[in-house]
Amino acid sequence: HTVLVLSNPIHTDIALPAEPAVRARFGFLAKPLGPPDPDYPADAGLPLARADVGSIVVGWGGRSFYTATPTWADLKPGPVLRSFTGDASVLHLELAGTIDPGAESVRAYTLDDAAFERMLDYIEASFRRDDAGQPIALPGTAYGAFDRFFEAEGRFTAFAGCNAWTARALRAAGITTGLWTPLPQTLAWSLDLHG
């Protein structure tokens, strides 16, 4: 199983291979959240069965910043402030096509079945769930037709941010990282150091 760590200047995501077992495990992404809303097509369910879906990209972050800032042009002071003072957390899942594992902002890791299962278990345990045990989706927050936000466990702070979550997911799979990786660059340095 090839897992990718995707990074930009402030955030990291994990791209899971869209293997049949992974698609089945994240099958809840295809379920509609309610009546169709033309402003939020993802609420009708993500097209998980499409043959061109190569990865399911997962990221964890602060709710205010993550849901309100799809691009740098959308940056607002309030969500930035909450990122430093503490915020509820969310998981963002997005369907993606083929991602080049050799791209500059991508790191590839090959995991055996047991390590991959531990990573999937960690990711699944990050979802906040309703009384029926289902992940709690956040209608009306998607960036487009191929992504969806969910309530997550934990609280986002400057000390427990998205890159630290990525590091914990990697450690669950047996990949050694630094204990505190607040930035993508510090995560990359720790992976190089321990790699």
N, C-alpha and C positions, 0 to 999 in steps of 0.2 A: 504494500500500500504506500503510494507516494503522497506525502502531505507537504503542502507548501506554506511557508510563512511569508505573507505579503506585507510590505512596509511602505509608509510614506513618511514625511518629516515628523509627524506626531503620533501615528497610530499603526498598530499591526493587526492583521487578521490571519486566520488559519483557513486555508483552502483544502477541503476534504475531497477526495476523489468521488465522483458521483457513481460509484459502483452500485449494483442492484441492492446489496444489503444496506448501504448507506441511504439510498433513496427510500427504502422501506422504513428504515429507522426514523427518518425525517419526513415521513409521509403526511404528517399533520400540516406541512407547508401547503399542500394542495387543497386543503379544506377551505371553503369560503367562510368569511367572518360575519357575513350578514348580507343584506340586499346589495346588489351592485351599486357602486359609487364611481361615476366616471372620473372623478378627481383622484381616486385611489384604486386603480385596477388590480393591484396586488391583493386587495381585500376579497376579491372573487376567488382567490386561490392561485398559487404559483404553478406554472406549467412544469412540474417536476418530472413528468414522463417524457419530455421532449428529448429526442436523440442528441441534440446539440448541447445539452447540459453536460459539461465536463467536470464541473466542480460545484460544491456547495461551500460558499465562503461564510465563515462565522467570525464575528467580532463582538467584543464586550466593551461597554463604555457607559459614561454618564448620560442619563436620559435627556436632560435639558439640552446639552451640547450636541449629542449624537443625533437626536431626532430633528433638531432645528437647524442643522448645519450640513446639508448635503454637499455644498460647495463652499469655498472660501468666500465667495461673494455674499453668502448667507450669514456670515459671522456677525454675532450680536454680543454686546457686553454682558448681558444677564447670564446666558448659558456659560460664557467663559468664566465668570465669577463663581458660578455654582461648581464648575470643574475644580476650582481650587478650594472651595469651602465645604464640599461634600454634596452628593446628589444621589438619587435613586439610580439603579443601574438597569441597563437593557442589554439584550442580545440582538444583534442584527444578522440576519441570514439572507444571503443573496445567491441566486443562481447565476453561474458564469459559464462561459464556453471554455475553450482550451486556453490555459494559462501557460506561457512559456516558462519552464522551470529555470532557464538560464538567464532570464531577465535580471537587470541590475538590482531591482528592489524585491527579488524573490529568492528564497532559500528553500531547497528541496531536502526532504528527509524520507528515507525508506524505512517503514516500520513493519515488523513481523505482525502476525495476527494478534498475539497477546498484547503487544504495545499499542497497536491501533485500537483495540477494544478498550484499553484503559483510557486512551485519549477520548474516545467517543463517550465513555461513561462519565468522564470529567465534564465534557461539554453538556451532556444531558442533565447532569446534576446542577448545572448553572442556571437552568430554567426555573423560574418561580412557577408553581403549578396551582391549578384550581382544585376544588374539592374532589373532582373526578380524576385528578392526576394528570390533567392535560396542561401543556404549556399555555400561559396566558398571553395571547396576542394583543397588540396595541393597534386597533383599527385607526385608519386615517393618518398614519405616520410614515408610510413607505415612501421612498424616494421615487419609485417607478413601478413598473409591472413585474419586476423580477426580484423584489426584496420585501422583507417584512421584519418588523421589530416585535420583540417579546419582553415581558418583564423578566428580570434576572435576579438571582440571589446575590447578596452582597451589596455594599455601598461603595460608590465611586468616590475616591479622594485622590489628592495629589500623591499620596503614599500607596494607594491601592488602585492603580489605574489600569487602562486597557492593556498596556504592554506587560504589566505584572501578571494579568490574567493569562495572556498568551504564554508567558514563561511557565506558569503553573500547569497549563495544558501540556506543554512540551515535557515538563518534569513528570507528569502523570504517565507519559509514554516512555519514560526512561532516558530522556535527553537532558543532560546536565546544563543548567543555566545558573546565572547569578541569582541570589535571593531577592534583590531589589533591582528591578529594571524599569525605571520610570519612563524612559524614552526608547524609541526604536533603536537608536544608536547604542544605548547601553545594553539592550538585549543582544544586539549583533556582537558587541564586544565580548559579552559574557559567553555567547555561543562560540566565538572564535577562541577564547581563552580555554574553554572546557572541551572544545570540539575535537 
